[in-house]
Amino acid sequence: MKLAVFVLGAFAATASAAESGWRTSWDGTLYGYANSTVLRANSVLNPGNQVARLPQSSDVAELRLDFKAENETVRFTARPIASMRELRNGFGAQQRNEGYFSQWQARARAAESWNVAVGREVMNWGPAQFRSPSSPFYFDNGRSDPMRELVGMDALKLSWTPDMQRSANLARIVRSGYGAPQPDVWRDSWLAKYDQRGGEWSYGVVAVKAPNLAAFYGAHGQVTVNDALMLYGEAGSSAYPFALQSSADATQPFNVQMPSSRSTTSLVGSAYTFEDGKSLAAEYLHEGHGYNSAQESAYFQRAVVLPGMALGFAPRLLGRDYLHLVWQSNLMESGGYWRLMVTRNLTDGGNEIAGYGETVMVSQVSAYLLAVLPQGNARQEFSALLQRSVTLGLKVAL
C-alpha cells in the first residue's frame, strides 16, 4: 500500500507539472444499492445462520475511480475503491467502511517490444462466463455478477510483445491483493504466460508455481466460425492446499486431504450473436475437484452433524458437471442492458436462475436490479443456503 501511495503521489506531481508529452485522464462511478436475502430456514450447512452468519439485508455506497497518466515511455494507472456498508442479520448490524486499490500499476518501456511493470493487476483471461478453469487466481471470474469488483494480484511483471500476434509474460506474484484470505497461497509464486492471436482465433497457455503447492497448468482458446458463431474452451490442471474428502459411504467420516490430488477442470462453450445484437451463450463445465452424485449426497448427510466442517472446507463447486446458459441484450445499446443466466448442476439436479437489468433514467444515472433465485432443496448445492437474493441500486457516471 505504501508503494501504491508513492506511485500515485508521483503521478499527481507529474500531471500537475504539465510536462510536455504527458496525457492524463480519469473517470468514475458512484454506486448506491440495497440487498435483501432470504436464507433457507432448514439449511443443513448453515442451520439458523449460526455457522456462516450471512447478512440478510445490506445498504452499500461505493465509489470506483480510474486514473491514468502516460507518455511515450511510462504509464501510471490506479483504480481506488471507497465503500461504506451496513450489514444486518438476526444477530444485529455491522458497519464496514474501507478504502483500497483494487488495481494500480506503474509500467515502463524497457526496450523495443519489452515492458516492465509493478503493481496490483487482475490477472484474468479466457472467454468463459460461468467459471474460468484456465485462471488459478479467479476461478470465479465475476462475470455472473455484473456488480462484482475483482481485486488484483500484487506482482512484478516483464512483458514481451514483438507484434500484434504474440505476447509473453513472466511475473513474480509478491502476494495476493487486498482482502486475500490467510495464509496466502499465492505469496512468492511465479507465473509464465504465452498468447498467440490470428485473424479468427486466439489461444493462451499459462503455468503458475507457488512455493508449497504443485504447479498449475492452464490453457484457453477461441475461434470465430463466422460473423455470428464463436466456439471457445478453457482447461486447468491443479492441486489445492486441502480437499474435503467425502466418501460415498455416508457412515465414513469426513477426511481432509492436504494437499489435494491433482485434477483437471475443463469448459467448452459457444456464443451465437443474432442480427439484432442479442446473444446466447451455452457452456458445459466438468469440475475434476467436485463430488460425484453419491459423494455429494453423503456430504450433506455428514453435514447434519458437522455443518461447520462441511461449509468451511467445502470445495469451490460441490458437483462434477454443470450447464450454464446466458441470454443477453445488445451490449452496444445506449438505453440499457439486460442479462438472464440459468445454471444447472447436472450432478444433483439443482438449478439457479439469475437476472440482471439496468436502464438509463437520466443522463449519466442508471437504475439496476440483480435477482438470484435458486431452485431446489436443502441438500442441493445452489439452494443449500439461500432461497432468493434481490439487489436494487443506482449508479452515477462521474
C-alpha positions as CSV (number, residue, x, y, z in Angstrom):
1,M,0.0,0.0,0.0
2,K,2.9,2.4,0.7
3,L,4.2,1.8,-2.7
4,A,0.8,2.5,-4.2
5,V,0.6,5.8,-2.4
6,F,4.1,6.7,-3.6
7,V,3.2,5.9,-7.2
8,L,0.0,7.9,-7.1
9,G,1.9,10.8,-5.5
10,A,4.4,10.7,-8.3
11,F,1.5,10.5,-10.8
12,A,-0.1,13.6,-9.3
13,A,3.1,15.6,-9.2
14,T,4.0,14.7,-12.7
15,A,0.5,15.6,-14.0
16,S,0.5,18.9,-12.2
17,A,3.9,19.8,-13.6
18,A,2.3,19.6,-17.1
19,E,5.4,18.2,-18.7
20,S,5.4,18.0,-22.4
21,G,4.1,14.7,-23.7
22,W,2.1,13.7,-20.7
23,R,-1.6,12.7,-21.2
24,T,-3.9,12.3,-18.2
25,S,-7.5,11.2,-17.8
26,W,-9.9,10.0,-15.1
27,D,-13.5,8.7,-14.7
28,G,-15.5,7.1,-12.0
29,T,-18.8,5.6,-11.0
30,L,-20.8,6.1,-7.8
31,Y,-22.9,3.1,-6.7
32,G,-25.7,3.0,-4.1
33,Y,-27.6,-0.2,-3.6
34,A,-29.6,-2.3,-1.2
35,N,-29.8,-6.1,-0.9
36,S,-32.4,-8.4,0.6
37,T,-31.5,-12.1,1.1
38,V,-33.9,-14.8,2.3
39,L,-31.9,-17.6,3.9
40,R,-33.0,-21.2,3.8
41,A,-34.7,-21.9,7.1
42,N,-33.9,-25.6,7.1
43,S,-30.4,-25.3,5.8
44,V,-28.2,-28.3,6.6
45,L,-24.9,-26.4,6.1
46,N,-26.0,-23.2,8.0
47,P,-28.7,-24.1,10.5
48,G,-30.3,-20.9,11.9
49,N,-27.5,-18.9,10.2
50,Q,-25.3,-20.0,13.2
51,V,-22.3,-21.1,11.0
52,A,-21.9,-18.6,8.2
53,R,-23.8,-15.7,9.8
54,L,-24.7,-14.4,6.4
55,P,-26.2,-10.9,6.0
56,Q,-29.9,-10.9,5.4
57,S,-30.0,-7.2,4.3
58,S,-27.5,-4.6,3.5
59,D,-27.1,-1.0,2.3
60,V,-24.0,0.0,0.3
61,A,-22.5,3.2,-1.0
62,E,-19.4,2.7,-3.2
63,L,-17.1,4.9,-5.3
64,R,-15.0,3.4,-8.0
65,L,-12.5,5.6,-9.7
66,D,-10.0,5.2,-12.6
67,F,-6.9,7.4,-13.1
68,K,-4.3,7.3,-15.9
69,A,-1.2,9.3,-16.8
70,E,1.1,8.3,-19.6
71,N,3.7,9.5,-22.1
72,E,5.6,7.6,-24.7
73,T,7.6,5.6,-22.2
74,V,5.8,5.4,-18.9
75,R,2.2,4.7,-17.8
76,F,0.6,5.1,-14.4
77,T,-2.9,3.7,-13.7
78,A,-4.9,3.3,-10.5
79,R,-8.4,2.1,-9.5
80,P,-9.1,3.2,-5.9
81,I,-12.3,2.0,-4.2
82,A,-14.1,3.6,-1.3
83,S,-17.1,1.9,0.2
84,M,-19.5,2.1,3.2
85,R,-21.6,-0.9,4.1
86,E,-24.1,-1.7,6.7
87,L,-24.8,-5.4,7.0
88,R,-27.7,-6.8,9.1
89,N,-29.0,-10.2,10.2
90,G,-30.7,-11.8,13.1
91,F,-27.6,-11.2,15.3
92,G,-27.5,-7.4,14.8
93,A,-26.0,-4.8,12.5
94,Q,-22.4,-4.3,11.4
95,Q,-20.8,-1.2,9.8
96,R,-17.9,-1.8,7.4
97,N,-16.1,1.1,5.8
98,E,-13.0,0.6,3.7
99,G,-10.8,2.2,1.1
100,Y,-8.3,0.3,-1.1
101,F,-6.8,-0.1,-4.5
102,S,-8.4,-2.9,-6.5
103,Q,-5.8,-2.2,-9.2
104,W,-2.8,0.0,-9.7
105,Q,0.3,-0.2,-11.9
106,A,3.4,1.6,-13.0
107,R,4.6,0.4,-16.4
108,A,7.7,1.4,-18.4
109,R,9.0,0.5,-21.8
110,A,12.5,-1.1,-21.2
111,A,13.4,-1.7,-24.8
112,E,11.8,-2.3,-28.1
113,S,9.0,-4.9,-27.5
114,W,9.8,-5.1,-23.8
115,N,7.9,-3.6,-20.8
116,V,8.4,-3.9,-17.1
117,A,5.6,-3.2,-14.6
118,V,5.0,-3.2,-10.8
119,G,1.6,-3.0,-9.2
120,R,-1.7,-4.7,-8.5
121,E,-3.2,-6.3,-11.6
122,V,-6.3,-8.5,-12.2
123,M,-4.7,-11.5,-14.0
124,N,-7.9,-12.8,-15.5
125,W,-8.2,-14.2,-19.0
126,G,-10.2,-16.5,-21.2
127,P,-13.7,-16.1,-22.6
128,A,-15.8,-18.3,-20.2
129,Q,-18.8,-16.8,-18.4
130,F,-19.6,-19.3,-15.7
131,R,-16.2,-20.2,-14.3
132,S,-12.6,-19.8,-15.6
133,P,-10.7,-23.1,-15.3
134,S,-7.6,-21.6,-17.0
135,S,-7.1,-19.0,-14.2
136,P,-5.5,-20.1,-10.9
137,F,-6.5,-16.8,-9.2
138,Y,-10.0,-16.1,-10.5
139,F,-11.9,-19.4,-11.0
140,D,-15.0,-17.4,-10.2
141,N,-14.3,-14.7,-12.7
142,G,-17.1,-12.4,-11.6
143,R,-18.9,-12.4,-14.9
144,S,-22.0,-13.9,-13.4
145,D,-22.3,-10.8,-11.1
146,P,-22.0,-7.6,-13.1
147,M,-21.5,-5.5,-9.9
148,R,-18.6,-7.5,-8.6
149,E,-15.2,-5.8,-8.3
150,L,-12.2,-8.1,-8.8
151,V,-9.1,-7.3,-6.8
152,G,-5.7,-7.7,-8.5
153,M,-2.6,-9.6,-7.5
154,D,0.5,-7.7,-6.3
155,A,3.2,-8.5,-8.8
156,L,6.3,-7.5,-10.7
157,K,6.0,-8.3,-14.4
158,L,8.1,-8.5,-17.5
159,S,6.3,-8.5,-20.9
160,W,7.4,-9.2,-24.4
161,T,5.2,-8.1,-27.3
162,P,7.0,-8.2,-30.6
163,D,3.9,-7.7,-32.7
164,M,0.1,-7.9,-32.6
165,Q,0.1,-11.7,-32.8
166,R,2.3,-12.8,-30.0
167,S,2.9,-11.9,-26.3
168,A,4.7,-13.5,-23.4
169,N,4.6,-12.5,-19.7
170,L,6.8,-13.5,-16.7
171,A,5.5,-12.4,-13.3
172,R,6.6,-12.6,-9.7
173,I,3.5,-12.7,-7.6
174,V,4.6,-10.9,-4.4
175,R,1.2,-11.6,-2.7
176,S,-2.5,-11.8,-3.3
177,G,-4.2,-8.4,-3.3
178,Y,-6.3,-6.6,-0.8
179,G,-8.5,-8.8,1.4
180,A,-7.0,-12.1,0.4
181,P,-7.6,-15.0,2.8
182,Q,-4.7,-16.1,5.0
183,P,-2.5,-18.0,4.7
184,D,-1.8,-16.5,1.3
185,V,-1.4,-19.5,-1.1
186,W,0.0,-17.4,-3.9
187,R,2.6,-15.4,-2.0
188,D,6.0,-15.5,-3.6
189,S,4.9,-17.5,-6.6
190,W,5.9,-17.4,-10.3
191,L,3.7,-17.0,-13.4
192,A,4.6,-17.6,-17.1
193,K,2.1,-17.0,-19.8
194,Y,2.2,-17.0,-23.7
195,D,-0.6,-15.8,-26.0
196,Q,-0.9,-16.2,-29.8
197,R,-3.6,-14.5,-32.0
198,G,-4.6,-14.9,-35.6
199,G,-7.3,-13.4,-37.7
200,E,-10.2,-15.5,-36.4
201,W,-8.6,-17.4,-33.5
202,S,-6.6,-17.0,-30.3
203,Y,-5.1,-19.1,-27.6
204,G,-3.1,-18.8,-24.4
205,V,-1.2,-21.1,-22.1
206,V,-0.2,-20.4,-18.5
207,A,1.9,-22.0,-15.7
208,V,2.0,-20.9,-12.1
209,K,4.2,-22.3,-9.3
210,A,3.6,-21.4,-5.7
211,P,6.2,-22.3,-3.1
212,N,4.2,-25.0,-1.3
213,L,1.9,-26.2,-4.0
214,A,2.1,-28.3,-7.1
215,A,2.3,-26.3,-10.4
216,F,-0.9,-25.1,-12.0
217,Y,-1.2,-25.5,-15.8
218,G,-3.9,-23.8,-17.8
219,A,-5.0,-23.1,-21.4
220,H,-7.7,-21.2,-23.1
221,G,-8.7,-20.7,-26.8
222,Q,-11.4,-19.4,-29.1
223,V,-12.3,-19.5,-32.8
224,T,-14.7,-17.3,-34.7
225,V,-16.5,-19.6,-37.1
226,N,-18.5,-16.8,-38.8
227,D,-20.0,-13.4,-38.1
228,A,-22.5,-15.0,-35.7
229,L,-20.8,-18.0,-34.0
230,M,-17.8,-18.3,-31.7
231,L,-16.5,-21.5,-30.1
232,Y,-14.3,-21.5,-27.1
233,G,-12.8,-23.6,-24.3
234,E,-10.7,-23.5,-21.2
235,A,-8.9,-26.0,-19.0
236,G,-6.8,-26.1,-15.9
237,S,-4.8,-28.8,-14.1
238,S,-4.2,-28.1,-10.4
239,A,-3.9,-29.2,-6.8
240,Y,-5.1,-27.3,-3.8
241,P,-3.8,-26.9,-0.2
242,F,-6.6,-29.1,1.1
243,A,-9.6,-31.1,-0.1
244,L,-12.5,-32.3,1.9
245,Q,-12.9,-35.9,1.0
246,S,-16.5,-37.2,1.1
247,S,-16.8,-41.0,0.7
248,A,-19.9,-42.3,-1.0
249,D,-20.4,-44.4,2.2
250,A,-22.1,-41.9,4.5
251,T,-21.1,-44.0,7.6
252,Q,-17.5,-43.0,7.0
253,P,-16.3,-39.6,8.4
254,F,-15.1,-36.6,6.5
255,N,-11.3,-36.6,5.7
256,V,-9.3,-33.6,4.9
257,Q,-6.5,-34.4,2.3
258,M,-3.5,-32.0,2.5
259,P,-2.7,-31.2,-0.2
260,S,-5.3,-32.4,-2.6
261,S,-4.7,-34.7,-5.5
262,R,-4.1,-33.2,-8.9
263,S,-7.3,-32.9,-11.0
264,T,-8.3,-31.3,-14.3
265,T,-11.2,-28.9,-14.8
266,S,-12.4,-28.1,-18.3
267,L,-15.1,-26.0,-20.0
268,V,-16.4,-25.8,-23.6
269,G,-18.7,-23.2,-24.8
270,S,-20.3,-21.4,-27.8
271,A,-21.8,-18.0,-28.3
272,Y,-24.2,-17.0,-31.0
273,T,-25.0,-13.4,-31.8
274,F,-28.2,-12.6,-33.6
275,E,-28.8,-9.9,-36.2
276,D,-30.3,-7.5,-33.6
277,G,-27.2,-7.8,-31.4
278,K,-28.7,-10.1,-28.8
279,S,-26.5,-13.1,-27.9
280,L,-26.9,-16.6,-26.5
281,A,-24.0,-18.4,-24.8
282,A,-24.0,-22.1,-23.7
283,E,-21.3,-23.6,-21.6
284,Y,-20.6,-27.1,-20.1
285,L,-18.1,-27.4,-17.3
286,H,-16.6,-30.5,-15.8
287,E,-15.1,-29.9,-12.3
288,G,-12.4,-32.5,-11.5
289,H,-12.3,-31.4,-7.9
290,G,-16.0,-31.8,-7.3
291,Y,-18.1,-34.7,-5.9
292,N,-20.0,-37.3,-7.9
293,S,-23.6,-37.8,-7.1
294,A,-23.1,-40.3,-4.3
295,Q,-20.3,-38.3,-2.7
296,E,-22.4,-35.1,-2.8
297,S,-25.4,-36.9,-1.2
298,A,-23.1,-38.3,1.5
299,Y,-21.6,-34.8,2.0
300,F,-25.0,-33.4,3.0
301,Q,-25.7,-36.4,5.3
302,R,-22.5,-35.8,7.2
303,A,-23.1,-32.1,7.3
304,V,-26.1,-32.7,9.6
305,V,-23.7,-33.3,12.5
306,L,-20.7,-31.4,11.2
307,P,-22.1,-28.3,9.4
308,G,-19.1,-26.1,10.3
309,M,-16.6,-28.5,8.8
310,A,-18.8,-29.2,5.7
311,L,-19.2,-25.5,4.9
312,G,-15.7,-24.3,6.0
313,F,-13.8,-27.0,3.9
314,A,-16.3,-27.3,1.0
315,P,-14.8,-27.5,-2.5
316,R,-15.2,-24.5,-4.8
317,L,-18.0,-26.3,-6.6
318,L,-19.8,-29.3,-5.0
319,G,-20.7,-31.2,-8.2
320,R,-18.8,-32.5,-11.2
321,D,-20.8,-31.3,-14.2
322,Y,-22.6,-28.0,-14.9
323,L,-24.5,-26.4,-17.8
324,H,-24.6,-22.6,-17.9
325,L,-26.8,-20.5,-20.3
326,V,-26.6,-16.7,-20.8
327,W,-29.1,-14.8,-22.9
328,Q,-28.3,-11.1,-23.1
329,S,-29.3,-7.9,-24.9
330,N,-27.1,-5.9,-27.4
331,L,-24.1,-4.6,-25.4
332,M,-24.0,-1.6,-27.7
333,E,-27.5,-0.3,-26.8
334,S,-27.3,3.1,-25.0
335,G,-30.6,2.9,-23.2
336,G,-30.0,-0.1,-21.0
337,Y,-28.9,-3.7,-20.8
338,W,-30.3,-7.0,-19.5
339,R,-28.9,-10.5,-18.9
340,L,-30.6,-13.8,-18.0
341,M,-28.5,-16.6,-16.6
342,V,-29.6,-20.2,-15.9
343,T,-27.2,-22.7,-14.4
344,R,-27.9,-26.4,-13.8
345,N,-25.9,-28.7,-11.5
346,L,-26.1,-31.9,-13.5
347,T,-24.7,-33.8,-10.6
348,D,-27.6,-33.1,-8.1
349,G,-30.2,-31.7,-10.5
350,G,-30.4,-28.3,-8.8
351,N,-30.8,-25.0,-10.7
352,E,-30.0,-21.4,-10.3
353,I,-31.8,-18.6,-12.2
354,A,-30.3,-15.1,-12.1
355,G,-31.3,-11.9,-13.9
356,Y,-29.7,-8.6,-14.2
357,G,-31.1,-5.4,-15.9
358,E,-30.2,-1.8,-16.0
359,T,-31.9,1.2,-17.6
360,V,-30.8,4.8,-18.1
361,M,-33.0,7.1,-16.1
362,V,-31.4,10.4,-17.0
363,S,-28.1,11.4,-18.4
364,Q,-25.3,9.5,-16.5
365,V,-27.7,8.0,-14.0
366,S,-28.9,4.3,-14.3
367,A,-31.0,2.1,-12.1
368,Y,-30.3,-1.6,-11.9
369,L,-31.7,-4.8,-10.5
370,L,-30.0,-8.2,-9.8
371,A,-32.1,-11.2,-8.7
372,V,-30.8,-14.7,-7.9
373,L,-33.4,-17.5,-7.4
374,P,-32.0,-20.9,-6.5
375,Q,-34.3,-23.9,-7.4
376,G,-34.0,-27.0,-5.2
377,N,-34.0,-28.3,-1.6
378,A,-31.6,-28.0,1.3
379,R,-29.4,-30.9,0.0
380,Q,-28.7,-29.4,-3.4
381,E,-25.8,-27.1,-4.0
382,F,-27.4,-23.9,-5.3
383,S,-30.3,-23.9,-2.8
384,A,-28.3,-25.1,0.3
385,L,-28.0,-21.7,1.8
386,L,-30.4,-19.2,0.1
387,Q,-34.0,-19.1,-1.1
388,R,-33.6,-15.8,-3.0
389,S,-31.5,-12.6,-3.2
390,V,-32.5,-9.3,-4.7
391,T,-30.3,-6.2,-5.1
392,L,-31.7,-2.8,-6.3
393,G,-29.5,0.2,-6.9
394,L,-28.4,3.3,-8.7
395,K,-25.2,4.2,-10.4
396,V,-24.0,7.6,-11.4
397,A,-21.2,8.1,-14.0
398,L,-18.9,10.8,-13.0
